[in-house]
Amino acid sequence: MSLATARMVPMANAIRALSMDAVQAANSGHPGMPMGMADVATVLWSDYLKHDPAAPDWADRDRFVLSAGHGSMLIYSLLHLSGYAAPTMEDIRNFRQLGSPCAGHPENFLLDGVESTTGPLGQGLAMAVGMAIAERHLNAGFGDDIVDHRTWVIAGDGCLMEGINHEAIGLAGHLKLGRMNVLWDDNNITIDGTTDLSTSEDIKARYEATGWHVVSCDGHDFDDIRRALDEAVADERPSLVACKTVIGKGSPNKQGTSATHGAPLGDDEIAAVREVLGWDAAPFEIPEQVLSDWRGTAERGSAERAEWRNRLEAHGDKAEFERRMAGDLPESFSLDNYIQSLIDEPQKVATRKASEMTLGEINANLPDTIGGSADLTGSNNTKAGGIGPFTADDRSGRYIYYGIREFGMAAAMNGMALHGGVIPYGGTFLVFTDYCRAAIRLSALQQARVVYVMTHDSIGLGEDGPTHQPIEHIQSLRMIPNLLVMRPADTVETAECWDIALREKDRPTVLALTRQGLPQLRTEAAAENLSGRGAYRLKAAESPRRVILIATGSEVSLATECAAALEKAGIGADVVSMVCTQLFDEQDDAYKAELLPDVSPDETLRVSIEAGTTFGWDRYTMTNGLRIGIDRFGASAPAGDLFEKFGFTADAIVPQIMNKLNG
């Protein structure tokens, strides 16, 4: 055994000890995976991973993603042992406890060194695909001197079973993302028991079939692990390294079984593990030599970062690179002139078309954006501004053809946003947010700037019928914390929404856009981005106000028709465009009270109009208000016929308002 290998044995055992002790103290967690992958992780972090604990945000660091996030004590151990400022040993002692950054699953916003929030299996690996895309794209723009790193993933059997895995690896193989390496914890165990209970597929063959390089190793033989990682690094394809491991390695009575997967080992078994490993240190104590060896692994990364810093200082695009990685927009970037051009020459177009028009301005003037669509480019109108495709042969492209991979697209965009240097946006139909939802939720949780361009936003899409007509989707998305859901009413609001989305560095946006053409309602310049308030008064009552019409998207123009009819009857009606309920809720009380005065329905009736479920609208209409919506599935017919059938016409709505006013 070489000296280097001899030192690695206790280094790996330090991971095992911390993992089993932390899980035991919490009486909750997953000790088996970190104990099984300790040897592989030790080799990776000691000899391959490019990182510097003193600079966790170093732009050219390798990205390490623990896709098997249930084994979170693996990354917490690695971060602490290698010298990151956090987690401290006290943090680890309080694993899974309130206030500790060592949460049950790794959270990117709690600890530097945790690149992404993982735990929902498969999503970490899929996000890593996006990180690898961002790295190659930035490399094409800035060169090897300042962008030249890899993406490493530790994934378990569950990650490889999840459906998103198929989408992610198919995209990565097609794009030949050779800087991406997945280390598979091949231990044949899931929570229920052995993998034989649920699967018999040839995983290696599946990866090979999608264009991946596949290599196997003994996950407990340090030299064999190095051999496999060397092969992975050398290959131009993305690599799957099948690391044959024993879950709970070192536990004499439980290793190799599902008993170590999601439960503490117990005091007696932990004592037995200490004896098997020859580990004499007390819980949460690391022998001085072992800790010294671990801290020494940071020296390589520190030296590499110093050399990189020198290259960056001499690079002609230093300022631009730093701006991109900071996530700042150029000081010169503005859509004001474009919006003024819309005011000067109003246009009646679908908001999906208005989005394309805005993107033409954005993509031509903001190099940060990377667009795409899940096989609906011509419908989502997401390719604009002269951008070309990102391909295996051209990494400079800024448009990704994701294929029919909605979930994979959303997760990859999360990875791009978390990597930094790019602003990803991607499109599909709004109804297929159901396919993306788990990744959209992670966008919000991770505070990732991702823009979801979701078109065909209501029954207005017409003949494709109820399978494609979203009813509950907008309201269900509005329930996700830290997610902006915007439904613009015309070209001007669409441009304003894009401007907001691009400037939101810490949260994602869903743009819900129409298929059908809409009139331009905003024809006068405003002193501010009115959509930024979430809601604003588009039209003030002319007669004494009796009604406030609150509408979104395509129904705002309908609300103006209703208001006109009411005014003819001497009933004053405000029209409020509720572009984004989340932004409106964030306004101060004075603004909200001015827009929606707190008066009785007898004085002023509030009416919501949205071509979707009425669920939740009572928070704005109040209990005695009127809610115009659709609480059933749609039908297959031209859009105009559907709006008439489901009562979205002034002739159908105004009588309901009059009846309500008259008691």
C-alpha positions as CSV (number, residue, x, y, z in Angstrom):
1,M,0.0,0.0,0.0
2,S,1.4,3.4,-1.0
3,L,1.8,6.2,1.5
4,A,-0.9,8.2,-0.2
5,T,-3.3,5.2,0.0
6,A,-2.4,4.5,3.6
7,R,-3.3,8.0,4.5
8,M,-6.6,7.8,2.7
9,V,-7.9,4.9,4.8
10,P,-8.3,7.0,8.0
11,M,-9.3,10.0,5.9
12,A,-12.2,7.9,4.5
13,N,-13.0,6.5,7.9
14,A,-13.3,10.1,9.3
15,I,-16.3,10.5,6.9
16,R,-17.8,7.2,8.1
17,A,-17.4,8.2,11.8
18,L,-18.8,11.7,11.3
19,S,-21.7,10.4,9.3
20,M,-22.8,7.6,11.7
21,D,-22.3,9.8,14.7
22,A,-24.3,12.7,13.3
23,V,-27.2,10.5,12.2
24,Q,-27.2,8.8,15.6
25,A,-27.2,12.1,17.5
26,A,-30.1,13.3,15.4
27,N,-31.8,9.9,15.6
28,S,-32.6,10.6,11.9
29,G,-30.8,10.4,8.6
30,H,-29.0,8.1,6.1
31,P,-25.6,6.8,7.3
32,G,-25.3,4.0,4.7
33,M,-24.5,6.0,1.6
34,P,-21.8,8.2,3.0
35,M,-20.2,5.2,4.6
36,G,-20.3,3.3,1.4
37,M,-19.0,6.2,-0.8
38,A,-16.4,7.5,1.6
39,D,-13.5,5.9,-0.2
40,V,-14.6,7.2,-3.6
41,A,-15.3,10.7,-2.2
42,T,-11.9,10.8,-0.5
43,V,-10.1,10.0,-3.8
44,L,-12.2,12.6,-5.7
45,W,-11.7,15.4,-3.2
46,S,-8.0,14.7,-2.6
47,D,-6.8,14.1,-6.2
48,Y,-9.3,15.4,-8.7
49,L,-11.8,18.0,-7.6
50,K,-10.6,21.5,-8.3
51,H,-11.8,23.7,-5.4
52,D,-10.5,26.1,-2.8
53,P,-12.2,26.1,0.7
54,A,-10.9,29.6,1.2
55,A,-12.8,30.8,-1.9
56,P,-16.0,28.7,-2.2
57,D,-17.3,31.0,-5.0
58,W,-14.3,30.8,-7.2
59,A,-15.7,31.0,-10.7
60,D,-13.5,28.3,-12.2
61,R,-13.9,25.7,-9.4
62,D,-15.2,22.3,-10.3
63,R,-18.9,21.8,-9.5
64,F,-19.6,18.9,-7.2
65,V,-23.3,17.8,-6.9
66,L,-24.4,15.3,-4.4
67,S,-27.5,14.1,-6.4
68,A,-28.1,11.4,-3.8
69,G,-28.9,14.2,-1.3
70,H,-30.3,11.9,1.4
71,G,-26.6,11.0,2.1
72,S,-26.0,14.6,3.1
73,M,-23.6,13.8,5.8
74,L,-21.1,12.9,3.0
75,I,-20.9,16.5,1.8
76,Y,-21.1,18.0,5.2
77,S,-18.1,15.8,6.2
78,L,-16.2,16.7,3.1
79,L,-16.7,20.4,3.5
80,H,-15.7,20.4,7.2
81,L,-12.7,18.1,6.8
82,S,-11.3,19.9,3.8
83,G,-11.4,23.3,5.6
84,Y,-14.5,25.2,4.6
85,A,-15.5,27.8,7.2
86,A,-18.8,25.9,7.5
87,P,-20.2,23.6,8.6
88,T,-18.4,23.7,11.9
89,M,-18.2,20.7,14.1
90,E,-21.0,22.2,16.2
91,D,-23.1,22.5,13.1
92,I,-22.5,18.8,12.4
93,R,-23.3,17.9,16.0
94,N,-26.7,19.5,15.4
95,F,-27.3,17.7,12.1
96,R,-30.9,18.0,11.1
97,Q,-31.7,20.3,14.0
98,L,-33.4,23.7,13.9
99,G,-30.8,26.4,13.1
100,S,-28.1,24.1,11.8
101,P,-27.0,24.6,8.2
102,C,-26.6,20.8,8.1
103,A,-30.2,20.2,6.9
104,G,-31.6,16.8,6.2
105,H,-30.8,17.3,2.5
106,P,-28.1,19.7,1.2
107,E,-29.4,23.3,0.7
108,N,-27.4,25.6,-1.6
109,F,-28.5,28.7,0.3
110,L,-27.3,27.4,3.7
111,L,-23.7,26.4,3.0
112,D,-21.0,27.6,0.7
113,G,-19.7,24.5,-1.2
114,V,-23.2,23.1,-1.7
115,E,-23.8,23.9,-5.3
116,S,-27.4,22.8,-5.5
117,T,-30.3,21.8,-3.3
118,T,-30.7,18.0,-3.7
119,G,-32.8,15.3,-2.3
120,P,-35.6,14.8,-4.9
121,L,-33.7,12.0,-6.6
122,G,-32.4,12.5,-10.2
123,Q,-32.7,16.3,-10.1
124,G,-29.1,16.8,-8.9
125,L,-27.8,14.8,-11.8
126,A,-30.1,16.7,-14.2
127,M,-29.0,20.1,-12.8
128,A,-25.4,19.0,-13.3
129,V,-26.2,18.7,-17.0
130,G,-27.0,22.4,-17.0
131,M,-23.8,23.2,-15.1
132,A,-21.8,21.4,-17.7
133,I,-23.6,23.3,-20.5
134,A,-22.9,26.6,-18.8
135,E,-19.2,25.7,-18.4
136,R,-18.8,24.9,-22.1
137,H,-20.7,27.9,-23.3
138,L,-18.7,30.3,-21.1
139,N,-15.5,28.5,-22.2
140,A,-16.4,29.2,-25.8
141,G,-16.8,32.9,-25.0
142,F,-13.9,33.5,-22.6
143,G,-11.4,30.7,-23.4
144,D,-9.5,28.1,-21.4
145,D,-7.5,30.6,-19.4
146,I,-10.5,31.5,-17.2
147,V,-13.2,28.9,-17.8
148,D,-11.9,25.3,-17.7
149,H,-13.5,23.1,-15.1
150,R,-15.5,19.9,-14.7
151,T,-18.8,18.9,-13.1
152,W,-18.8,15.9,-10.8
153,V,-21.9,14.1,-9.5
154,I,-22.4,11.4,-6.9
155,A,-25.6,9.6,-7.7
156,G,-27.3,6.5,-6.3
157,D,-29.5,3.8,-7.7
158,G,-32.6,6.0,-7.0
159,C,-31.2,8.9,-9.1
160,L,-30.7,6.5,-12.0
161,M,-34.1,5.0,-11.8
162,E,-36.1,8.3,-11.8
163,G,-37.6,9.2,-15.1
164,I,-35.7,12.5,-15.2
165,N,-32.5,10.6,-15.4
166,H,-33.4,9.3,-18.8
167,E,-34.2,12.9,-20.0
168,A,-31.0,14.3,-18.5
169,I,-28.5,11.7,-19.8
170,G,-30.1,11.7,-23.2
171,L,-29.5,15.4,-23.5
172,A,-26.0,15.2,-22.1
173,G,-25.0,12.4,-24.4
174,H,-26.4,14.2,-27.4
175,L,-24.5,17.3,-26.6
176,K,-21.3,15.3,-25.7
177,L,-20.8,17.1,-22.4
178,G,-17.4,15.4,-21.7
179,R,-16.7,17.6,-18.7
180,M,-19.4,15.8,-16.8
181,N,-18.7,12.7,-14.7
182,V,-21.2,10.8,-12.7
183,L,-20.0,8.6,-9.9
184,W,-22.7,5.9,-9.4
185,D,-22.9,4.5,-6.0
186,D,-23.6,1.0,-7.3
187,N,-24.7,-0.8,-4.1
188,N,-27.8,-2.6,-5.2
189,I,-29.9,-1.2,-2.3
190,T,-33.0,1.0,-2.1
191,I,-35.1,1.7,1.0
192,D,-37.4,-1.3,0.3
193,G,-34.5,-3.7,0.0
194,T,-32.3,-4.9,-2.9
195,T,-32.7,-3.4,-6.3
196,D,-33.8,-6.8,-7.6
197,L,-37.2,-6.1,-6.1
198,S,-37.9,-3.3,-8.6
199,T,-35.5,-3.3,-11.5
200,S,-33.6,-5.6,-13.8
201,E,-32.4,-3.2,-16.4
202,D,-28.8,-3.0,-17.6
203,I,-28.0,0.6,-16.5
204,K,-24.5,0.6,-18.0
205,A,-25.9,-0.4,-21.4
206,R,-28.5,2.3,-21.1
207,Y,-25.9,5.0,-20.6
208,E,-23.8,3.6,-23.4
209,A,-26.8,3.7,-25.7
210,T,-27.3,7.4,-25.0
211,G,-23.7,8.2,-25.9
212,W,-21.9,8.0,-22.6
213,H,-18.6,6.6,-21.7
214,V,-19.0,3.9,-19.0
215,V,-16.3,2.5,-16.7
216,S,-16.5,0.4,-13.6
217,C,-14.3,0.2,-10.5
218,D,-14.1,-1.3,-7.0
219,G,-15.4,1.5,-4.9
220,H,-13.3,0.5,-2.0
221,D,-10.0,0.1,-3.8
222,F,-8.3,3.5,-4.0
223,D,-6.0,2.6,-6.9
224,D,-8.9,1.2,-8.9
225,I,-11.0,4.3,-8.2
226,R,-8.1,6.5,-9.6
227,R,-7.9,4.3,-12.7
228,A,-11.5,4.7,-13.4
229,L,-11.5,8.5,-12.8
230,D,-8.5,8.9,-15.0
231,E,-10.4,7.1,-17.8
232,A,-13.4,9.3,-17.2
233,V,-11.3,12.5,-17.4
234,A,-9.6,11.4,-20.6
235,D,-12.8,10.6,-22.5
236,E,-14.5,13.2,-24.6
237,R,-17.9,11.9,-23.7
238,P,-19.8,12.3,-20.5
239,S,-18.8,9.5,-18.2
240,L,-20.6,7.1,-15.9
241,V,-18.2,5.6,-13.3
242,A,-19.9,2.6,-11.8
243,C,-18.4,2.4,-8.3
244,K,-19.2,-1.0,-6.8
245,T,-19.7,-0.3,-3.2
246,V,-21.1,-1.8,0.0
247,I,-23.7,0.4,1.6
248,G,-22.9,1.1,5.3
249,K,-19.3,-0.1,4.7
250,G,-17.7,-0.9,8.1
251,S,-20.8,-1.9,9.9
252,P,-20.2,-5.5,10.7
253,N,-23.9,-6.5,11.1
254,K,-25.7,-4.1,8.8
255,Q,-23.5,-3.3,5.9
256,G,-24.8,-4.3,2.5
257,T,-28.4,-4.1,3.7
258,S,-31.2,-1.6,3.6
259,A,-31.0,-1.4,7.4
260,T,-28.3,1.2,6.9
261,H,-30.1,3.3,4.3
262,G,-32.5,5.5,6.3
263,A,-32.0,4.9,10.0
264,P,-29.4,5.3,12.7
265,L,-27.1,2.3,13.3
266,G,-27.7,2.3,17.0
267,D,-25.1,2.7,19.8
268,D,-24.1,-1.0,19.9
269,E,-23.5,-1.2,16.1
270,I,-21.6,2.1,16.1
271,A,-19.3,0.7,18.8
272,A,-18.8,-2.3,16.6
273,V,-18.0,-0.1,13.6
274,R,-15.3,1.7,15.6
275,E,-13.7,-1.6,16.5
276,V,-13.8,-2.8,12.8
277,L,-12.3,0.5,11.5
278,G,-9.8,0.8,14.4
279,W,-11.3,4.3,15.0
280,D,-10.6,5.3,18.6
281,A,-11.6,8.9,18.5
282,A,-14.7,10.0,20.5
283,P,-17.8,11.1,18.6
284,F,-17.3,14.3,16.6
285,E,-13.5,14.3,17.2
286,I,-11.0,13.9,14.4
287,P,-7.5,12.8,15.1
288,E,-5.0,15.6,14.5
289,Q,-3.0,13.8,11.8
290,V,-6.2,12.8,9.9
291,L,-7.5,16.4,10.0
292,S,-4.1,17.7,8.9
293,D,-4.1,15.3,5.9
294,W,-7.6,16.5,4.9
295,R,-6.7,20.1,5.2
296,G,-3.6,19.5,3.1
297,T,-5.9,18.5,0.2
298,A,-6.9,22.2,-0.2
299,E,-3.3,23.2,-1.1
300,R,-3.6,22.1,-4.7
301,G,-6.8,24.1,-5.3
302,S,-5.4,27.2,-3.6
303,A,-2.4,27.1,-5.9
304,E,-4.6,26.6,-8.9
305,R,-6.8,29.5,-7.9
306,A,-3.8,31.8,-7.5
307,E,-2.6,30.9,-11.0
308,W,-6.1,31.4,-12.4
309,R,-6.4,34.8,-10.7
310,N,-3.2,35.9,-12.4
311,R,-4.6,34.9,-15.8
312,L,-7.9,36.6,-15.1
313,E,-6.2,39.9,-14.2
314,A,-4.4,39.8,-17.6
315,H,-7.5,38.8,-19.5
316,G,-9.0,41.4,-21.8
317,D,-12.6,40.4,-20.8
318,K,-12.0,40.4,-17.1
319,A,-14.7,43.0,-16.3
320,E,-17.3,41.4,-18.5
321,F,-16.5,37.9,-17.1
322,E,-16.8,39.2,-13.5
323,R,-20.1,41.0,-14.4
324,R,-21.5,37.8,-15.9
325,M,-20.5,35.7,-12.9
326,A,-21.9,38.2,-10.5
327,G,-25.3,38.0,-12.2
328,D,-25.5,41.7,-12.9
329,L,-27.0,43.1,-16.0
330,P,-25.0,45.6,-18.1
331,E,-25.5,49.2,-16.9
332,S,-26.5,50.0,-20.4
333,F,-29.2,47.4,-20.7
334,S,-32.7,48.8,-20.9
335,L,-36.0,48.0,-22.6
336,D,-37.2,51.6,-22.2
337,N,-36.7,52.6,-25.8
338,Y,-38.3,49.4,-27.0
339,I,-41.4,49.9,-24.8
340,Q,-41.6,53.5,-26.1
341,S,-41.7,52.1,-29.6
342,L,-44.7,50.0,-28.7
343,I,-46.4,53.0,-27.2
344,D,-45.7,54.9,-30.5
345,E,-47.0,52.1,-32.7
346,P,-49.4,49.8,-30.9
347,Q,-49.7,46.2,-32.0
348,K,-52.4,43.5,-31.6
349,V,-50.5,40.3,-31.2
350,A,-50.6,37.2,-28.9
351,T,-48.4,37.7,-25.8
352,R,-46.3,34.7,-27.0
353,K,-45.5,36.8,-30.0
354,A,-45.0,39.9,-27.8
355,S,-42.5,37.8,-25.9
356,E,-40.7,36.9,-29.1
357,M,-40.5,40.5,-30.0
358,T,-39.1,41.4,-26.6
359,L,-36.6,38.6,-26.8
360,G,-35.4,40.0,-30.1
361,E,-34.4,43.1,-28.2
362,I,-33.0,41.2,-25.2
363,N,-31.0,38.6,-27.0
364,A,-29.4,41.1,-29.3
365,N,-28.3,43.2,-26.4
366,L,-27.8,40.8,-23.5
367,P,-25.2,38.0,-24.1
368,D,-26.1,36.3,-20.8
369,T,-29.3,34.7,-22.1
370,I,-29.5,31.0,-23.2
371,G,-32.9,30.1,-24.5
372,G,-34.6,26.9,-25.5
373,S,-37.8,24.9,-25.8
374,A,-39.0,21.4,-25.2
375,D,-39.7,20.8,-28.9
376,L,-42.1,23.7,-29.2
377,T,-39.9,26.4,-30.6
378,G,-42.3,27.6,-33.2
379,S,-45.2,27.6,-30.7
380,N,-43.4,29.1,-27.7
381,N,-41.6,31.7,-30.0
382,T,-38.5,31.4,-27.9
383,K,-35.8,31.6,-30.6
384,A,-35.2,35.3,-31.3
385,G,-32.6,37.9,-31.7
386,G,-30.4,36.0,-34.1
387,I,-29.1,33.4,-31.6
388,G,-27.9,30.1,-32.9
389,P,-28.1,26.6,-31.5
390,F,-25.8,25.3,-28.7
391,T,-24.6,22.0,-30.1
392,A,-21.8,19.4,-29.6
393,D,-19.9,21.2,-32.4
394,D,-20.7,24.8,-31.5
395,R,-20.6,25.7,-27.8
396,S,-21.1,29.4,-28.5
397,G,-24.7,28.9,-29.5
398,R,-27.4,30.3,-27.2
399,Y,-30.4,28.2,-28.0
400,I,-30.9,24.6,-26.9
401,Y,-33.2,22.2,-28.6
402,Y,-34.2,20.2,-25.5
403,G,-36.5,17.7,-27.3
404,I,-39.5,16.4,-25.6
405,R,-37.9,16.7,-22.2
406,E,-39.8,19.2,-20.2
407,F,-38.6,18.1,-16.7
408,G,-35.0,17.7,-18.0
409,M,-35.1,21.1,-19.5
410,A,-36.3,22.8,-16.3
411,A,-33.7,21.0,-14.2
412,A,-30.9,21.8,-16.6
413,M,-31.9,25.5,-16.5
414,N,-31.7,25.3,-12.7
415,G,-28.1,24.0,-13.1
416,M,-27.2,26.8,-15.5
417,A,-28.6,29.5,-13.2
418,L,-26.7,28.0,-10.2
419,H,-23.5,27.7,-12.2
420,G,-23.7,31.4,-13.0
421,G,-22.7,33.5,-15.9
422,V,-25.8,32.8,-17.9
423,I,-29.5,33.5,-17.6
424,P,-31.5,30.5,-18.9
425,Y,-35.0,30.6,-20.2
426,G,-37.0,27.8,-21.8
427,G,-40.5,27.2,-23.1
428,T,-43.3,24.7,-23.3
429,F,-47.1,24.8,-23.0
430,L,-48.4,26.0,-19.6
431,V,-50.3,22.8,-19.1
432,F,-46.9,21.0,-19.1
433,T,-45.7,22.8,-16.1
434,D,-47.1,19.6,-14.6
435,Y,-44.1,17.9,-16.1
436,C,-41.8,20.6,-14.9
437,R,-43.3,21.3,-11.5
438,A,-40.7,19.5,-9.3
439,A,-37.9,21.5,-11.0
440,I,-39.9,24.8,-10.9
441,R,-40.3,24.2,-7.1
442,L,-36.5,23.7,-6.8
443,S,-35.9,26.9,-8.8
444,A,-37.8,28.8,-6.2
445,L,-36.3,27.0,-3.3
446,Q,-32.8,27.5,-4.6
447,Q,-33.4,31.1,-5.4
448,A,-32.4,30.5,-9.1
449,R,-33.0,33.1,-11.8
450,V,-34.8,30.9,-14.4
451,V,-37.4,32.2,-16.7
452,Y,-40.2,29.8,-17.8
453,V,-41.9,30.8,-21.0
454,M,-45.2,29.0,-20.7
455,T,-47.5,29.6,-23.7
456,H,-51.0,28.5,-24.6
457,D,-52.1,29.7,-21.2
458,S,-55.9,29.1,-21.2
459,I,-58.9,27.6,-23.1
460,G,-57.9,30.3,-25.6
461,L,-55.5,27.8,-27.2
462,G,-58.6,26.3,-28.8
463,E,-58.9,23.1,-30.7
464,D,-56.2,21.0,-28.9
465,G,-58.9,20.5,-26.2
466,P,-58.9,19.9,-22.5
467,T,-55.7,17.9,-22.3
468,H,-53.8,21.0,-23.4
469,Q,-56.0,23.7,-21.8
470,P,-54.7,24.7,-18.4
471,I,-57.3,25.3,-15.8
472,E,-55.8,25.0,-12.3
473,H,-52.2,25.6,-13.3
474,I,-51.7,29.3,-12.8
475,Q,-53.2,29.3,-9.3
476,S,-51.3,26.2,-8.3
477,L,-48.1,27.8,-9.5
478,R,-48.9,31.0,-7.5
479,M,-48.9,28.9,-4.4
480,I,-45.2,28.1,-4.7
481,P,-43.2,30.5,-2.5
482,N,-40.5,32.7,-4.1
483,L,-41.9,32.2,-7.6
484,L,-43.2,35.1,-9.7
485,V,-46.1,34.1,-11.9
486,M,-46.8,36.8,-14.5
487,R,-49.7,36.9,-16.9
488,P,-49.3,40.0,-19.1
489,A,-52.2,41.5,-21.0
490,D,-50.5,43.0,-24.0
491,T,-47.2,43.9,-25.7
492,V,-46.2,46.5,-23.1
493,E,-46.9,44.4,-20.1
494,T,-45.0,41.5,-21.7
495,A,-41.9,43.6,-22.1
496,E,-42.2,44.9,-18.6
497,C,-42.5,41.3,-17.3
498,W,-39.4,40.3,-19.1
499,D,-37.5,43.3,-17.6
500,I,-38.6,42.2,-14.2
501,A,-37.7,38.6,-14.7
502,L,-34.2,39.5,-15.9
503,R,-33.6,41.7,-12.9
504,E,-34.8,39.2,-10.3
505,K,-31.4,37.6,-9.3
506,D,-32.8,35.4,-6.5
507,R,-36.1,34.0,-7.8
508,P,-37.5,32.4,-10.9
509,T,-40.4,33.6,-13.1
510,V,-43.2,31.9,-15.0
511,L,-44.5,34.0,-17.9
512,A,-48.0,32.7,-18.8
513,L,-48.6,33.8,-22.4
514,T,-51.5,33.5,-24.9
515,R,-51.8,31.8,-28.2
516,Q,-54.6,34.2,-29.4
517,G,-54.0,37.8,-30.4
518,L,-54.7,40.6,-27.9
519,P,-55.2,44.3,-28.3
520,Q,-52.6,46.6,-26.9
521,L,-54.2,48.3,-23.9
522,R,-51.3,50.5,-22.8
523,T,-50.9,53.3,-25.3
524,E,-49.4,56.0,-23.0
525,A,-45.9,56.1,-21.5
526,A,-45.6,55.5,-17.8
527,A,-43.0,56.9,-15.4
528,E,-42.3,53.4,-14.0
529,N,-42.6,49.8,-14.8
530,L,-46.3,49.4,-13.8
531,S,-46.1,45.6,-13.9
532,G,-43.4,45.8,-11.2
533,R,-46.2,46.7,-8.8
534,G,-47.9,43.4,-9.5
535,A,-51.2,45.2,-10.2
536,Y,-52.1,48.6,-11.2
537,R,-55.2,50.6,-12.2
538,L,-55.4,50.4,-16.0
539,K,-58.6,52.4,-16.2
540,A,-60.3,54.6,-13.5
541,A,-64.0,54.8,-13.1
542,E,-65.7,57.6,-14.9
543,S,-69.0,57.5,-13.0
544,P,-69.1,57.1,-9.2
545,R,-67.2,53.8,-8.6
546,R,-69.4,50.8,-7.8
547,V,-67.2,48.0,-9.3
548,I,-63.5,47.1,-9.4
549,L,-62.7,44.6,-12.2
550,I,-59.6,42.6,-11.4
551,A,-58.3,40.7,-14.4
552,T,-55.2,39.0,-15.8
553,G,-53.7,38.3,-19.2
554,S,-56.2,37.9,-22.0
555,E,-59.1,38.8,-19.7
556,V,-57.9,42.3,-19.1
557,S,-59.2,43.5,-22.4
558,L,-62.5,41.7,-21.6
559,A,-62.6,43.6,-18.4
560,T,-62.3,46.9,-20.3
561,E,-65.3,45.9,-22.4
562,C,-67.3,45.1,-19.3
563,A,-66.3,48.4,-17.8
564,A,-67.4,50.3,-20.8
565,A,-70.8,48.6,-20.7
566,L,-71.2,49.4,-17.0
567,E,-70.3,53.0,-17.5
568,K,-73.0,53.3,-20.1
569,A,-75.4,52.2,-17.3
570,G,-74.0,54.8,-15.0
571,I,-72.0,52.4,-13.0
572,G,-68.4,53.5,-12.5
573,A,-65.9,50.7,-12.9
574,D,-62.1,50.5,-12.3
575,V,-60.1,48.0,-14.3
576,V,-57.1,46.6,-12.4
577,S,-54.6,44.6,-14.3
578,M,-53.3,42.0,-11.9
579,V,-50.1,41.0,-13.7
580,C,-48.5,39.2,-10.8
581,T,-50.2,38.5,-7.5
582,Q,-46.9,37.8,-5.7
583,L,-45.5,41.3,-6.6
584,F,-48.8,42.9,-5.6
585,D,-48.8,41.2,-2.2
586,E,-45.3,42.7,-1.6
587,Q,-46.5,46.3,-2.0
588,D,-47.1,48.5,1.0
589,D,-50.5,48.7,2.6
590,A,-51.1,52.2,1.3
591,Y,-50.7,51.1,-2.3
592,K,-52.8,48.0,-1.9
593,A,-55.6,50.0,-0.1
594,E,-55.5,52.7,-2.8
595,L,-56.0,50.1,-5.5
596,L,-58.4,47.8,-3.7
597,P,-60.1,50.0,-1.0
598,D,-61.3,48.2,2.0
599,V,-65.0,49.0,1.7
600,S,-68.1,46.9,1.8
601,P,-69.4,45.1,-1.3
602,D,-72.5,47.3,-1.1
603,E,-70.3,50.3,-1.8
604,T,-67.8,48.7,-4.2
605,L,-68.1,45.2,-5.7
606,R,-64.9,43.5,-6.5
607,V,-65.0,41.1,-9.5
608,S,-62.1,38.8,-10.6
609,I,-62.0,37.7,-14.3
610,E,-59.5,34.9,-15.2
611,A,-59.9,32.1,-17.7
612,G,-58.9,29.5,-15.1
613,T,-60.0,28.2,-11.7
614,T,-61.8,30.6,-9.4
615,F,-59.9,28.9,-6.5
616,G,-58.1,31.5,-4.4
617,W,-59.5,34.6,-6.0
618,D,-61.7,35.4,-2.9
619,R,-58.5,36.8,-1.2
620,Y,-58.9,39.8,-3.6
621,T,-62.6,39.9,-4.3
622,M,-63.5,39.2,-0.6
623,T,-66.1,36.6,0.3
624,N,-69.0,38.6,-1.1
625,G,-67.3,39.5,-4.3
626,L,-67.8,37.9,-7.7
627,R,-65.4,35.5,-9.3
628,I,-65.6,34.8,-13.0
629,G,-63.6,31.7,-14.0
630,I,-63.8,28.1,-15.1
631,D,-63.9,25.3,-12.6
632,R,-64.1,22.4,-15.0
633,F,-62.1,21.1,-17.9
634,G,-62.3,22.8,-21.2
635,A,-63.4,21.5,-24.6
636,S,-62.1,21.2,-28.2
637,A,-63.3,24.1,-30.4
638,P,-62.0,27.4,-31.8
639,A,-61.0,29.9,-29.0
640,G,-63.8,32.3,-29.7
641,D,-66.4,29.6,-29.4
642,L,-64.9,28.4,-26.1
643,F,-64.8,31.9,-24.5
644,E,-68.5,32.3,-25.4
645,K,-69.4,28.8,-24.1
646,F,-67.7,29.3,-20.8
647,G,-69.1,32.8,-20.3
648,F,-66.0,35.0,-21.0
649,T,-67.9,37.7,-22.8
650,A,-69.1,41.1,-21.7
651,D,-72.6,40.0,-22.5
652,A,-72.3,37.1,-20.1
653,I,-70.4,38.9,-17.3
654,V,-72.1,42.3,-17.1
655,P,-75.6,40.9,-16.2
656,Q,-73.9,38.9,-13.4
657,I,-72.4,42.1,-12.0
658,M,-75.7,43.9,-12.3
659,N,-77.6,41.1,-10.5
660,K,-74.9,41.2,-7.7
661,L,-75.2,44.9,-7.4
662,N,-79.0,44.8,-7.2
663,G,-78.9,42.1,-4.6
